[in-house]
Amino acid sequence: MINLVRNQLKKVINREIEIEVFPSEKEAFGHYSTNVAFKLAPILSLPDQKVAPFEVAKKISDNLKAMGGKEFSKIEAIQPGFINFWISPGILHSRIKEVLAGRKKRAGGKGQKINVEFVSANPTGPLTMANGRGGFYGDVLANVLEKAGNKVTREYYVNDAGNQIKILGQSIMASSNFIDSEENFYQGGYIKDLAKKLKIKNKEANFEEVGKKAAAILIKEITKSLKGASIKHDVWFSEDKKLRGKKGLINKILMRLIDEGLVIDKDGAKWLKTSDIEDEKDRVLVKSDGQPTYFLADMAYHYDKFINRKFNLAIDIWGADHHGYVARLKSGVKALGVNPNRLKIVITQMVRLMSGGKEIKMSKRTGEFVTMDELIKEVGADAARFFFLMHSADTHMDFDLDLAKERSQKNPVYYAQYAYVRALNILRKAKKPQNYNLRLLASPAEMRLMLELVKLPDLIKLSAEDYQVNRLTKYVLELARSFHNFYEKEKVVGIEDKEMGKARLALVSAVKMTMESLFNILGVGKPSKM
């Protein structure tokens, strides 16, 4: 529908200008609106004669009306310069027919080859509830990008080398009483469990080797946890196996940067001159002890993404504690000769787990945390996923444990799934109509429901562009609300007007199909009964 409005506007606007169209929040302001008059007004103004946005909006709306098209039942310019559009019933009926026929057409997209890297939690402990936020978000974003026509690879970067692996080994040795525990060691029952599984008997055991063995066990557990949450990864990229070693990519990238004169030696370490690129200061590539930094490893990893595997776009989904790392990595990518705009980084903000109005404290380092497995066991995979997805990834959120556990329509995911089951029950009672006249659908409840049903392609396109997948959970709730309202206002099965009954059954079938598509994208279950 957005393209429909945009294309009509292009017919009367003879300017190369981006035309933004968005669904209206309230029907009093139309079904769709545009702010294009605010962009055109400064262009059309003269130094001594300013043109008001409302004047531009009025002229555009008058020209559209004069064209006499059947796309809109009403066009209205309002102060201070918006133009509101009401879609005609005929257009809605034709779009509902498309829904019923099954949407084969892609919802946009440029057919790009995209890498989405998400979760990527260090294998130093089980996945926590906080990891679930990025996990569910990345999973759904990948679904959206695919639905929009792109080729997507879902990737987990396994950080199975470096200092944190050594600390993991030390933590296990301390748990076995071979060395004294220190403040920065990992704590908790899982460390003791790992010590039992590894059965370390040699007090002189290499910390890093112990850590690698423990990480391998944890990776298997992480894989199992992700499977239980229905989070899929196509590639598990091991830093230790693919980047490290004398002939590894880390060393190759370092030599390349040195050859290009981008590395300086200072304080016994090697530094990348990122201050000459996009960062605020130079960054260490190799520490004074000869060990590569995470930064150099990440540069090598992204070289593999962009140069070796030729992804058009790489989307990294990181936790809130990585916010200060964004400019650094973009500088590193630019140093490799890659346009940093091809690297998109999404920062997921912190989550507070709430119960009884109080926060449940969590800390992975001390071993006090709620695992993703525990959360799913407590509230169910659908509720866990849906609750995380209701919020924009870049905002802080409170996870209401009590509401997530509730089996009533107060629970958002239950409310949405109940609408789907209601549609199934209606269709079970009557055969799917073969011949129906959608032009009979004209009541306010029917119109509102049809307007919701035709939004999905636009929302997929928008979400593939700005990565705000939370609009899809909002949409499924709006669709459920419109369907529940339709169900209360209009009888479907057993009415005297058989033709009207068939038209409404077709509308219910469109609801079922659209919700199935939505639940598939969101990764939410489609219950047959509740």
ZALUMTOR-420380 format. One record per residue (C-alpha): x, y, z; residue in three letters. Coordinates in Angstrom, 3 decimals, padded with zeros to 6 digits. Each point is the difference from the previous one (the first is absolute). Layout:
BEGIN
{node {X,Y,Z},"Ala"};
...
END
This chain:
BEGIN
{node {000.000,000.000,000.000},"Met"};
{node {002.866,002.393,000.697},"Ile"};
{node {001.223,-000.404,-003.585},"Asn"};
{node {-003.544,000.588,-001.258},"Leu"};
{node {-000.162,003.367,001.791},"Val"};
{node {003.586,000.870,-000.921},"Arg"};
{node {-000.554,-000.761,-003.700},"Asn"};
{node {-003.082,002.234,-000.125},"Gln"};
{node {001.945,002.818,001.641},"Leu"};
{node {002.795,-000.349,-002.561},"Lys"};
{node {-002.507,000.761,-002.766},"Lys"};
{node {-000.544,003.545,001.320},"Val"};
{node {003.423,000.715,001.538},"Ile"};
{node {002.533,000.743,-002.729},"Asn"};
{node {002.990,000.010,002.306},"Arg"};
{node {002.764,-002.455,000.911},"Glu"};
{node {-000.905,-000.260,003.653},"Ile"};
{node {-000.449,-002.847,002.452},"Glu"};
{node {-003.706,-000.510,000.658},"Ile"};
{node {-000.702,-001.388,003.448},"Glu"};
{node {-003.346,-001.708,000.564},"Val"};
{node {-001.006,-001.595,003.289},"Phe"};
{node {-003.112,-001.688,001.434},"Pro"};
{node {-002.046,002.365,002.150},"Ser"};
{node {-000.362,-000.735,003.697},"Glu"};
{node {-003.634,001.164,000.012},"Lys"};
{node {-002.582,-000.392,-002.775},"Glu"};
{node {-001.046,003.635,000.510},"Ala"};
{node {003.314,000.860,-001.657},"Phe"};
{node {-000.530,-002.361,-002.911},"Gly"};
{node {001.236,-003.494,-000.640},"His"};
{node {003.365,001.336,-001.224},"Tyr"};
{node {001.720,003.396,000.225},"Ser"};
{node {002.942,001.812,-001.549},"Thr"};
{node {002.178,002.922,001.122},"Asn"};
{node {001.324,000.694,-003.491},"Val"};
{node {-001.375,003.567,000.025},"Ala"};
{node {002.448,000.913,002.779},"Phe"};
{node {002.882,-001.074,-002.270},"Lys"};
{node {-001.347,001.788,-003.057},"Leu"};
{node {-000.868,003.320,001.671},"Ala"};
{node {003.631,001.229,000.425},"Pro"};
{node {000.810,-001.061,-003.574},"Ile"};
{node {-002.959,001.928,-001.428},"Leu"};
{node {000.580,003.084,002.156},"Ser"};
{node {001.725,003.140,-001.307},"Leu"};
{node {002.330,002.185,002.109},"Pro"};
{node {-002.699,002.653,000.402},"Asp"};
{node {-003.037,-002.290,-000.156},"Gln"};
{node {-000.305,-003.030,002.250},"Lys"};
{node {-002.397,-002.801,-000.898},"Val"};
{node {-001.811,-001.652,002.915},"Ala"};
{node {-000.070,-003.821,000.116},"Pro"};
{node {-003.791,000.076,000.249},"Phe"};
{node {-000.236,001.900,-003.324},"Glu"};
{node {002.123,-002.692,-001.648},"Val"};
{node {-002.036,-002.783,001.610},"Ala"};
{node {-003.260,001.609,-001.167},"Lys"};
{node {001.231,000.320,-003.586},"Lys"};
{node {001.208,-003.636,-000.090},"Ile"};
{node {-003.272,-001.319,001.406},"Ser"};
{node {-002.048,002.111,-002.447},"Asp"};
{node {002.033,-001.325,-002.934},"Asn"};
{node {-000.442,-003.599,001.171},"Leu"};
{node {-003.758,000.502,000.313},"Lys"};
{node {-000.122,001.526,-003.494},"Ala"};
{node {001.594,-003.156,-001.391},"Met"};
{node {-003.144,-001.869,001.074},"Gly"};
{node {001.712,-003.267,000.874},"Gly"};
{node {-001.781,-002.842,001.779},"Lys"};
{node {002.827,-000.667,002.443},"Glu"};
{node {-001.269,002.270,002.750},"Phe"};
{node {-003.429,000.632,001.466},"Ser"};
{node {001.240,003.254,001.538},"Lys"};
{node {003.096,002.235,-000.125},"Ile"};
{node {000.423,002.850,002.467},"Glu"};
{node {002.672,002.609,000.674},"Ala"};
{node {000.157,001.101,003.632},"Ile"};
{node {001.988,002.532,001.967},"Gln"};
{node {002.888,000.435,000.271},"Pro"};
{node {000.629,-001.915,-003.258},"Gly"};
{node {-000.761,-003.700,000.157},"Phe"};
{node {-001.988,-001.783,-002.712},"Ile"};
{node {-002.245,-002.835,001.147},"Asn"};
{node {-001.322,-002.792,-002.218},"Phe"};
{node {-002.905,-002.366,000.450},"Trp"};
{node {000.312,-003.155,-002.137},"Ile"};
{node {-003.079,-000.836,-002.037},"Ser"};
{node {-001.916,-003.212,000.814},"Pro"};
{node {000.594,-001.285,-003.532},"Gly"};
{node {003.783,000.108,000.452},"Ile"};
{node {-000.312,-001.768,003.350},"Leu"};
{node {-002.148,-002.735,-001.513},"His"};
{node {002.539,-000.590,-002.771},"Ser"};
{node {002.864,-000.210,002.509},"Arg"};
{node {-001.921,-002.492,002.160},"Ile"};
{node {-000.385,-002.151,-003.123},"Lys"};
{node {003.792,000.059,-000.329},"Glu"};
{node {000.343,-001.137,003.606},"Val"};
{node {-002.426,-002.864,-000.582},"Leu"};
{node {001.844,-001.001,-003.158},"Ala"};
{node {003.240,-000.242,002.013},"Gly"};
{node {002.637,002.696,-000.176},"Arg"};
{node {002.768,-001.274,-002.258},"Lys"};
{node {001.447,003.421,-000.659},"Lys"};
{node {002.933,001.200,002.092},"Arg"};
{node {-000.658,002.964,002.259},"Ala"};
{node {002.920,002.029,-001.343},"Gly"};
{node {003.732,-000.274,000.573},"Gly"};
{node {002.950,000.176,-002.377},"Lys"};
{node {000.929,-003.650,000.065},"Gly"};
{node {003.159,000.663,002.006},"Gln"};
{node {002.279,-002.617,001.506},"Lys"};
{node {-000.169,000.767,003.729},"Ile"};
{node {001.807,-001.427,003.026},"Asn"};
{node {-001.866,000.322,003.297},"Val"};
{node {002.229,-000.798,002.954},"Glu"};
{node {-001.828,-000.314,003.292},"Phe"};
{node {000.175,-001.459,003.507},"Val"};
{node {003.755,-000.781,-000.312},"Ser"};
{node {000.219,-000.224,003.802},"Ala"};
{node {003.447,-000.970,001.256},"Asn"};
{node {000.110,-003.747,000.767},"Pro"};
{node {000.862,000.691,003.629},"Thr"};
{node {-003.401,-000.835,001.424},"Gly"};
{node {-003.548,-000.981,-000.953},"Pro"};
{node {-002.215,002.381,-001.963},"Leu"};
{node {-001.695,002.474,002.295},"Thr"};
{node {-003.440,001.530,-000.306},"Met"};
{node {001.671,003.167,-001.336},"Ala"};
{node {001.480,-002.022,-002.895},"Asn"};
{node {-003.555,-000.900,-000.928},"Gly"};
{node {-000.751,003.585,-000.961},"Arg"};
{node {002.638,000.127,-002.725},"Gly"};
{node {-000.710,-003.614,-000.921},"Gly"};
{node {-003.693,000.412,-000.692},"Phe"};
{node {000.559,003.393,-001.617},"Tyr"};
{node {002.677,-001.298,-002.374},"Gly"};
{node {-002.059,-003.050,-000.883},"Asp"};
{node {-003.027,002.103,-000.977},"Val"};
{node {002.046,002.685,-001.757},"Leu"};
{node {001.499,-002.739,-002.188},"Ala"};
{node {-003.515,-001.269,-000.776},"Asn"};
{node {-001.126,003.513,-000.931},"Val"};
{node {003.004,000.612,-002.254},"Leu"};
{node {-000.631,-003.309,-001.773},"Glu"};
{node {-003.685,000.807,-000.397},"Lys"};
{node {001.063,003.298,-001.580},"Ala"};
{node {001.943,-001.868,-002.694},"Gly"};
{node {003.536,-000.189,001.367},"Asn"};
{node {002.325,-002.982,000.370},"Lys"};
{node {000.826,-000.217,003.704},"Val"};
{node {002.641,-001.938,001.937},"Thr"};
{node {-000.599,-000.311,003.749},"Arg"};
{node {003.314,-000.132,001.828},"Glu"};
{node {001.364,-000.597,003.504},"Tyr"};
{node {003.546,001.239,000.647},"Tyr"};
{node {001.611,-002.432,002.441},"Val"};
{node {002.506,001.975,002.058},"Asn"};
{node {001.886,-003.163,001.040},"Asp"};
{node {003.474,001.533,000.318},"Ala"};
{node {001.618,002.774,001.960},"Gly"};
{node {000.090,001.199,003.577},"Asn"};
{node {-003.552,-000.976,000.994},"Gln"};
{node {000.737,-003.636,-000.897},"Ile"};
{node {003.110,000.111,002.191},"Lys"};
{node {-002.082,001.465,002.854},"Ile"};
{node {-002.582,-002.762,-000.502},"Leu"};
{node {002.793,-002.571,000.385},"Gly"};
{node {001.287,001.765,003.111},"Gln"};
{node {-003.520,000.091,001.449},"Ser"};
{node {-000.335,-003.765,-000.411},"Ile"};
{node {003.447,-000.611,001.502},"Met"};
{node {-000.954,002.181,002.976},"Ala"};
{node {-003.242,-001.936,000.393},"Ser"};
{node {002.122,-003.163,000.193},"Ser"};
{node {002.142,001.701,002.679},"Asn"};
{node {003.135,-000.141,-002.174},"Phe"};
{node {000.442,003.800,000.147},"Ile"};
{node {-001.404,002.820,002.106},"Asp"};
{node {-003.162,001.652,-001.266},"Ser"};
{node {000.156,003.620,-001.149},"Glu"};
{node {-002.606,002.711,-000.331},"Glu"};
{node {-000.131,-000.104,-003.795},"Asn"};
{node {-000.570,-003.769,-000.157},"Phe"};
{node {-003.365,-001.398,-001.080},"Tyr"};
{node {-002.141,-001.283,002.859},"Gln"};
{node {-003.086,-002.149,000.426},"Gly"};
{node {-001.144,-003.568,-000.044},"Gly"};
{node {000.680,-000.434,-003.716},"Tyr"};
{node {003.738,000.483,000.613},"Ile"};
{node {-000.030,-002.835,002.545},"Lys"};
{node {-001.964,-002.164,-002.462},"Asp"};
{node {002.602,000.653,-002.698},"Leu"};
{node {002.784,-000.936,002.410},"Ala"};
{node {-001.716,-003.318,000.693},"Lys"};
{node {-000.462,-000.730,-003.701},"Lys"};
{node {003.604,000.832,-000.896},"Leu"};
{node {001.475,-001.905,002.985},"Lys"};
{node {003.184,002.075,000.114},"Ile"};
{node {002.625,-001.895,002.013},"Lys"};
{node {003.166,001.798,-000.992},"Asn"};
{node {000.726,003.115,002.034},"Lys"};
{node {002.311,001.180,-002.771},"Glu"};
{node {-002.703,-000.155,-002.680},"Ala"};
{node {000.103,002.788,-002.592},"Asn"};
{node {-002.697,002.553,000.816},"Phe"};
{node {-000.804,000.738,-003.635},"Glu"};
{node {-000.285,-003.684,-000.915},"Glu"};
{node {-002.361,-000.580,002.949},"Val"};
{node {-001.992,003.036,-001.101},"Gly"};
{node {-000.285,-001.262,-003.595},"Lys"};
{node {-001.279,-003.390,001.155},"Lys"};
{node {-002.541,001.689,002.259},"Ala"};
{node {-001.046,002.377,-002.817},"Ala"};
{node {-000.651,-002.982,-002.296},"Ala"};
{node {-002.375,-001.449,002.616},"Ile"};
{node {-001.729,003.358,000.439},"Leu"};
{node {-000.420,000.434,-003.758},"Ile"};
{node {-001.903,-003.288,-000.134},"Lys"};
{node {-002.244,001.236,002.816},"Glu"};
{node {-000.483,003.371,-001.720},"Ile"};
{node {-000.938,-001.781,-003.235},"Thr"};
{node {-002.576,-002.043,001.876},"Lys"};
{node {-001.408,003.105,001.694},"Ser"};
{node {-000.368,001.829,-003.313},"Leu"};
{node {-001.722,-003.002,-001.543},"Lys"};
{node {-002.445,-000.061,002.917},"Gly"};
{node {-000.752,003.663,-000.672},"Ala"};
{node {-000.422,-000.685,-003.761},"Ser"};
{node {002.872,002.368,-000.777},"Ile"};
{node {001.831,-001.085,-003.127},"Lys"};
{node {003.589,000.602,-001.123},"His"};
{node {001.379,-001.076,-003.361},"Asp"};
{node {003.672,000.566,000.855},"Val"};
{node {002.000,-000.425,003.224},"Trp"};
{node {003.201,001.956,-000.607},"Phe"};
{node {002.840,-001.069,002.329},"Ser"};
{node {002.611,002.665,000.730},"Glu"};
{node {002.482,-002.633,001.188},"Asp"};
{node {-000.292,-002.203,-003.096},"Lys"};
{node {-000.507,002.624,-002.726},"Lys"};
{node {001.889,003.100,001.099},"Leu"};
{node {002.844,-001.025,002.303},"Arg"};
{node {003.380,-001.625,-000.672},"Gly"};
{node {003.070,001.141,-001.947},"Lys"};
{node {-001.759,-000.466,-003.317},"Lys"};
{node {-003.368,001.230,001.259},"Gly"};
{node {-001.903,003.007,-001.245},"Leu"};
{node {000.935,002.122,003.032},"Ile"};
{node {003.677,-000.129,-000.961},"Asn"};
{node {-000.819,000.614,-003.675},"Lys"};
{node {-001.991,003.142,000.810},"Ile"};
{node {002.732,001.299,002.310},"Leu"};
{node {002.627,-000.398,-002.753},"Met"};
{node {-002.250,001.755,-002.484},"Arg"};
{node {-000.572,002.967,002.319},"Leu"};
{node {003.736,000.269,000.683},"Ile"};
{node {000.759,-000.033,-003.747},"Asp"};
{node {-002.518,002.790,-000.544},"Glu"};
{node {001.657,002.162,002.648},"Gly"};
{node {-003.003,-000.006,002.285},"Leu"};
{node {001.787,-001.498,003.038},"Val"};
{node {002.276,001.733,002.470},"Ile"};
{node {002.117,-001.469,002.820},"Asp"};
{node {-000.459,001.605,003.401},"Lys"};
{node {000.644,-001.201,003.574},"Asp"};
{node {000.970,-003.433,-001.299},"Gly"};
{node {-003.379,-000.469,-001.704},"Ala"};
{node {-001.273,000.392,-003.557},"Lys"};
{node {-002.686,002.620,-000.579},"Trp"};
{node {-002.360,000.680,-002.913},"Leu"};
{node {-000.097,003.671,-000.953},"Lys"};
{node {-003.789,000.138,000.334},"Thr"};
{node {000.178,003.682,001.017},"Ser"};
{node {000.765,000.655,-003.674},"Asp"};
{node {-003.165,-001.840,-001.041},"Ile"};
{node {-003.225,000.329,002.009},"Glu"};
{node {000.918,-000.665,003.629},"Asp"};
{node {000.926,002.435,002.775},"Glu"};
{node {003.400,-001.564,000.656},"Lys"};
{node {002.371,-002.761,-001.125},"Asp"};
{node {-000.833,-003.560,001.077},"Arg"};
{node {002.215,-002.902,001.056},"Val"};
{node {000.222,-002.920,-002.426},"Leu"};
{node {002.664,-002.083,001.745},"Val"};
{node {000.720,000.362,003.729},"Lys"};
{node {003.495,000.302,001.449},"Ser"};
{node {-000.092,-003.731,000.870},"Asp"};
{node {-000.454,-000.834,-003.693},"Gly"};
{node {-003.653,-001.014,000.302},"Gln"};
{node {-002.492,001.378,-002.579},"Pro"};
{node {-002.828,002.127,001.371},"Thr"};
{node {-003.699,-000.629,-000.522},"Tyr"};
{node {000.083,002.954,-002.384},"Phe"};
{node {002.491,-001.673,-002.347},"Leu"};
{node {-001.969,-003.251,000.166},"Ala"};
{node {-003.199,001.875,-000.861},"Asp"};
{node {001.705,001.704,-002.940},"Met"};
{node {001.097,-003.397,-001.311},"Ala"};
{node {-003.494,-001.385,000.549},"Tyr"};
{node {-001.628,002.811,-001.955},"His"};
{node {002.607,-000.267,-002.744},"Tyr"};
{node {-001.190,-003.591,-000.357},"Asp"};
{node {-003.608,001.192,-000.199},"Lys"};
{node {000.471,002.767,-002.538},"Phe"};
{node {003.004,-001.099,-002.071},"Ile"};
{node {000.127,-003.792,000.205},"Asn"};
{node {-003.716,-000.769,000.174},"Arg"};
{node {-001.118,003.114,-001.876},"Lys"};
{node {-002.988,001.070,002.092},"Phe"};
{node {-001.567,003.239,-001.196},"Asn"};
{node {-001.037,000.837,003.530},"Leu"};
{node {000.981,-001.202,003.468},"Ala"};
{node {-002.347,000.572,002.933},"Ile"};
{node {001.546,-000.513,003.444},"Asp"};
{node {-002.328,-000.183,002.997},"Ile"};
{node {001.840,000.890,003.195},"Trp"};
{node {-000.830,000.454,003.659},"Gly"};
{node {-000.125,003.403,001.700},"Ala"};
{node {003.519,-000.359,001.447},"Asp"};
{node {001.476,000.170,-003.538},"His"};
{node {-001.360,003.465,-000.842},"His"};
{node {003.398,001.693,000.167},"Gly"};
{node {001.457,-002.510,-002.446},"Tyr"};
{node {-002.080,001.074,-003.030},"Val"};
{node {002.202,002.828,-001.328},"Ala"};
{node {003.121,-002.116,000.553},"Arg"};
{node {-001.207,-002.900,-002.117},"Leu"};
{node {-001.327,002.282,-002.731},"Lys"};
{node {003.458,001.575,-000.152},"Ser"};
{node {001.546,-003.450,-000.212},"Gly"};
{node {-002.295,-000.993,-002.847},"Val"};
{node {000.833,003.200,-001.858},"Lys"};
{node {003.714,-000.733,000.456},"Ala"};
{node {-000.634,-003.271,-001.839},"Leu"};
{node {-001.336,001.931,-002.988},"Gly"};
{node {-003.669,-000.774,000.704},"Val"};
{node {-002.672,002.692,000.095},"Asn"};
{node {-000.942,000.156,003.716},"Pro"};
{node {-003.629,000.631,-000.990},"Asn"};
{node {-000.109,-003.673,-000.978},"Arg"};
{node {000.388,-000.849,003.692},"Leu"};
{node {-003.193,000.515,001.990},"Lys"};
{node {000.227,-000.381,003.765},"Ile"};
{node {-003.097,-000.370,002.157},"Val"};
{node {000.464,000.489,003.743},"Ile"};
{node {-002.536,-001.844,002.141},"Thr"};
{node {-000.628,001.730,003.297},"Gln"};
{node {-000.192,-001.435,003.501},"Met"};
{node {-002.840,-002.168,001.288},"Val"};
{node {-001.374,-000.025,003.533},"Arg"};
{node {-001.826,-003.134,001.110},"Leu"};
{node {-002.931,001.069,002.153},"Met"};
{node {-002.241,-002.039,002.292},"Ser"};
{node {-002.438,001.331,002.569},"Gly"};
{node {001.085,003.518,-000.897},"Gly"};
{node {003.621,-000.719,000.996},"Lys"};
{node {003.117,-000.540,-002.086},"Glu"};
{node {001.724,-003.387,000.014},"Ile"};
{node {003.736,000.764,000.049},"Lys"};
{node {002.323,-001.740,-002.448},"Met"};
{node {003.783,-000.191,-000.479},"Ser"};
{node {001.771,-002.510,-002.225},"Lys"};
{node {003.385,000.584,001.615},"Arg"};
{node {-001.222,-000.899,003.511},"Thr"};
{node {-002.130,-002.862,-001.237},"Gly"};
{node {-003.242,001.707,001.029},"Glu"};
{node {-002.087,000.010,-003.155},"Phe"};
{node {-003.136,-001.358,-001.601},"Val"};
{node {000.855,-002.204,-002.960},"Thr"};
{node {-001.941,000.096,-003.225},"Met"};
{node {-000.979,-003.637,000.612},"Asp"};
{node {-001.446,000.907,003.404},"Glu"};
{node {-001.981,002.896,-001.441},"Leu"};
{node {-001.480,-002.136,-002.779},"Ile"};
{node {-000.849,-002.762,002.437},"Lys"};
{node {-001.741,002.558,002.223},"Glu"};
{node {-002.047,001.931,-002.587},"Val"};
{node {000.185,-002.048,-003.216},"Gly"};
{node {001.928,000.683,-003.207},"Ala"};
{node {-002.819,001.962,-001.640},"Asp"};
{node {-000.441,002.420,002.908},"Ala"};
{node {003.772,000.459,000.433},"Ala"};
{node {000.430,000.776,-003.683},"Arg"};
{node {-003.053,002.250,-000.335},"Phe"};
{node {000.732,002.056,003.129},"Phe"};
{node {003.527,000.788,-001.170},"Phe"};
{node {-001.210,000.852,-003.505},"Leu"};
{node {-002.641,002.462,001.207},"Met"};
{node {002.713,002.560,000.779},"His"};
{node {002.402,001.765,-002.332},"Ser"};
{node {003.433,-001.564,000.444},"Ala"};
{node {001.573,003.376,000.769},"Asp"};
{node {-002.211,000.714,003.031},"Thr"};
{node {000.292,-001.261,003.559},"His"};
{node {-002.766,-002.412,000.937},"Met"};
{node {-001.560,-001.679,002.995},"Asp"};
{node {-000.935,-003.642,-000.497},"Phe"};
{node {-003.182,-000.561,002.021},"Asp"};
{node {000.399,-003.600,001.134},"Leu"};
{node {-003.456,-000.125,001.611},"Asp"};
{node {-001.811,001.242,-003.124},"Leu"};
{node {001.992,-002.323,-002.261},"Ala"};
{node {-001.156,-002.982,002.052},"Lys"};
{node {-003.657,001.017,-000.032},"Glu"};
{node {-002.339,-002.095,-002.146},"Arg"};
{node {-002.546,002.684,-000.817},"Ser"};
{node {-000.618,002.707,-002.563},"Gln"};
{node {001.984,002.413,002.194},"Lys"};
{node {003.058,-001.824,-001.328},"Asn"};
{node {000.769,001.524,-003.456},"Pro"};
{node {001.152,-003.223,-001.672},"Val"};
{node {-002.999,-001.891,001.389},"Tyr"};
{node {-002.266,002.782,-001.321},"Tyr"};
{node {001.498,-000.263,-003.499},"Ala"};
{node {-000.066,-003.800,-000.074},"Gln"};
{node {-003.587,-000.008,001.260},"Tyr"};
{node {-001.034,002.060,-003.044},"Ala"};
{node {001.667,-002.557,-002.262},"Tyr"};
{node {-001.745,-002.911,001.736},"Val"};
{node {-003.308,001.880,-000.208},"Arg"};
{node {000.454,000.305,-003.777},"Ala"};
{node {000.808,-003.720,-000.211},"Leu"};
{node {-003.136,-000.901,001.976},"Asn"};
{node {-002.214,002.090,-002.282},"Ile"};
{node {001.466,-001.615,-003.107},"Leu"};
{node {-000.446,-003.475,001.499},"Arg"};
{node {-003.735,000.633,000.282},"Lys"};
{node {-000.417,000.956,-003.640},"Ala"};
{node {001.574,-001.010,-003.289},"Lys"};
{node {002.393,002.456,-001.593},"Lys"};
{node {-002.105,001.996,-002.507},"Pro"};
{node {000.912,-000.410,-003.654},"Gln"};
{node {-002.142,002.810,-001.389},"Asn"};
{node {-000.284,003.153,002.068},"Tyr"};
{node {-000.683,003.681,-000.593},"Asn"};
{node {002.366,002.100,002.113},"Leu"};
{node {-001.802,003.168,-001.106},"Arg"};
{node {-002.658,-000.857,002.556},"Leu"};
{node {002.497,000.769,002.775},"Leu"};
{node {-000.568,003.614,000.930},"Ala"};
{node {-000.826,000.282,003.726},"Ser"};
{node {002.419,001.954,002.247},"Pro"};
{node {001.246,-003.226,001.647},"Ala"};
{node {000.559,-001.660,-003.387},"Glu"};
{node {001.774,003.051,-001.407},"Met"};
{node {002.285,000.285,003.019},"Arg"};
{node {000.917,-003.678,-000.225},"Leu"};
{node {000.736,000.219,-003.725},"Met"};
{node {002.170,003.063,000.562},"Leu"};
{node {002.082,-001.938,002.511},"Glu"};
{node {000.275,-003.048,-002.249},"Leu"};
{node {001.550,001.918,-002.901},"Val"};
{node {002.802,001.572,002.095},"Lys"};
{node {002.318,-003.007,000.249},"Leu"};
{node {002.083,000.501,-003.206},"Pro"};
{node {000.636,003.651,000.910},"Asp"};
{node {001.034,-000.891,003.539},"Leu"};
{node {002.401,-002.694,-001.205},"Ile"};
{node {001.576,002.475,-002.420},"Lys"};
{node {000.356,002.682,002.686},"Leu"};
{node {001.415,-002.473,002.538},"Ser"};
{node {002.539,-001.280,-002.547},"Ala"};
{node {001.164,003.591,-000.450},"Glu"};
{node {000.216,001.237,003.601},"Asp"};
{node {000.225,-003.356,001.887},"Tyr"};
{node {-002.879,000.958,002.323},"Gln"};
{node {-001.563,-003.456,000.137},"Val"};
{node {-002.012,000.972,003.091},"Asn"};
{node {-002.537,001.597,-002.357},"Arg"};
{node {-001.020,-003.550,-000.995},"Leu"};
{node {-000.989,-000.974,003.548},"Thr"};
{node {-001.894,003.265,000.265},"Lys"};
{node {-001.659,-000.775,-003.316},"Tyr"};
{node {-001.062,-003.525,000.923},"Val"};
{node {-001.655,001.395,003.148},"Leu"};
{node {-001.804,002.676,-002.042},"Glu"};
{node {-001.137,-002.650,-002.460},"Leu"};
{node {-001.207,-002.219,002.850},"Ala"};
{node {-001.850,002.967,001.536},"Arg"};
{node {-001.703,000.813,-003.299},"Ser"};
{node {-000.956,-003.634,-000.493},"Phe"};
{node {-001.409,-000.359,003.525},"His"};
{node {-002.022,003.179,-000.600},"Asn"};
{node {-001.266,-001.354,-003.339},"Phe"};
{node {-000.974,-003.279,001.691},"Tyr"};
{node {-001.997,001.861,002.645},"Glu"};
{node {-001.754,002.298,-002.502},"Lys"};
{node {-000.665,-002.222,-003.021},"Glu"};
{node {-001.435,-003.516,-000.057},"Lys"};
{node {001.784,-002.333,-002.404},"Val"};
{node {-001.419,-003.530,000.254},"Val"};
{node {-003.694,-000.803,-000.297},"Gly"};
{node {-001.272,003.370,-001.236},"Ile"};
{node {-002.996,000.228,-002.345},"Glu"};
{node {001.847,002.029,-002.637},"Asp"};
{node {002.065,-002.849,-001.495},"Lys"};
{node {002.000,002.279,-002.315},"Glu"};
{node {000.997,002.236,002.898},"Met"};
{node {000.911,-003.105,001.990},"Gly"};
{node {002.333,-001.161,-002.765},"Lys"};
{node {001.648,003.434,-000.260},"Ala"};
{node {000.617,000.112,003.743},"Arg"};
{node {001.356,-003.548,-000.003},"Leu"};
{node {002.446,001.062,-002.700},"Ala"};
{node {001.049,002.901,002.227},"Leu"};
{node {000.540,-002.394,002.932},"Val"};
{node {002.097,-002.200,-002.288},"Ser"};
{node {002.140,003.035,-000.885},"Ala"};
{node {000.499,000.629,003.729},"Val"};
{node {001.142,-003.592,000.529},"Lys"};
{node {002.445,000.131,-002.908},"Met"};
{node {001.450,003.364,001.031},"Thr"};
{node {000.454,-001.058,003.612},"Met"};
{node {001.681,-003.215,-001.117},"Glu"};
{node {002.443,002.033,-002.044},"Ser"};
{node {000.614,002.343,002.926},"Leu"};
{node {000.539,-002.815,002.488},"Phe"};
{node {002.441,-001.648,-002.410},"Asn"};
{node {002.016,003.219,-000.249},"Ile"};
{node {-000.094,000.562,003.764},"Leu"};
{node {000.757,-003.654,000.736},"Gly"};
{node {-003.088,-000.273,002.196},"Val"};
{node {-001.990,-003.227,000.205},"Gly"};
{node {-003.331,-000.427,-001.788},"Lys"};
{node {-002.232,-001.872,002.474},"Pro"};
{node {-002.968,-001.939,-001.351},"Ser"};
{node {-001.971,000.499,003.198},"Lys"};
{node {000.224,001.876,003.300},"Met"};
END
